[in-house]
Amino acid sequence: MTKGRNYPERTCVFCGKKFPKEQLIRFVRLEDKIIIDQEKKSSGRGAYLCKDCFPSWESSLKLKKLERALWKSKRRYS
């Protein structure tokens, strides 16, 4: 039995389906802005969208989901 190669999978924050990382579009939060990470190498909190969900990412409901996914890592320390 041969072992297959494992490919990184990510989940689309809108539809919740899993895809290989190469097939998704990455958004990243930089200085309180949401930008598209063309090279998928920017540092910072990232969120992924599938190509089916991408055309409607600016709708108010979906934008809220994207913001929630990107700001989830903000921690408050006392």
MIFIKE-741921 format. One record per residue (C-alpha): residue in one letter; x, z, y. Coordinates in steps of 0.2 Angstrom, whole numbers, padded with zeros to 4 digits, always signed. Example, Ala and Ser with C-alpha at 12.3 -4.5 7.8 and 13.67 -1.06 7.14 Angstrom:
BEGIN
A+0062+0039-0022 S+0068+0036-0005 
//
This chain:
BEGIN
M+0000+0000+0000 T+0007-0005+0017 K+0004+0004+0033 G-0004-0006+0047 R+0002-0004+0065 N-0009+0007+0076 Y-0014+0000+0092 P-0019+0011+0106 E-0038+0012+0109 R-0047+0017+0125 T-0065+0020+0129 C-0075+0011+0142 V-0082+0024+0154 F-0098+0014+0157 C-0104+0009+0140 G-0094+0021+0129 K-0088+0008+0117 K-0070+0008+0111 F-0058-0007+0113 P-0040-0010+0111 K-0031-0005+0127 E-0025-0023+0131 Q-0044-0029+0132 L-0049-0017+0145 I-0047-0016+0164 R-0038+0000+0171 F-0043+0009+0187 V-0032+0022+0194 R-0034+0035+0207 L-0021+0035+0220 E-0022+0046+0236 D-0041+0047+0235 K-0044+0029+0233 I-0049+0019+0217 I-0039+0004+0214 I-0037-0009+0200 D-0021-0007+0190 Q-0016-0025+0187 E-0001-0021+0177 K-0008-0005+0168 K+0008+0005+0172 S+0003+0014+0188 S+0005+0033+0187 G-0010+0044+0190 R-0027+0047+0182 G-0034+0031+0174 A-0051+0025+0168 Y-0055+0010+0158 L-0069-0003+0159 C-0073-0017+0147 K-0075-0035+0153 D-0094-0034+0150 C-0096-0019+0162 F-0083-0025+0175 P-0094-0037+0185 S-0106-0023+0190 W-0093-0009+0193 E-0097-0007+0211 S-0116-0003+0208 S-0119+0015+0214 L-0123+0022+0197 K-0108+0015+0189 L-0096+0019+0203 K-0102+0037+0202 K-0097+0037+0183 L-0080+0030+0187 E-0077+0043+0201 R-0082+0057+0189 A-0069+0050+0176 L-0055+0049+0188 W-0058+0065+0197 K-0060+0075+0181 S-0042+0080+0180 K-0043+0089+0197 R-0040+0107+0193 R-0043+0122+0204 Y-0030+0136+0203 S-0033+0153+0210 
//
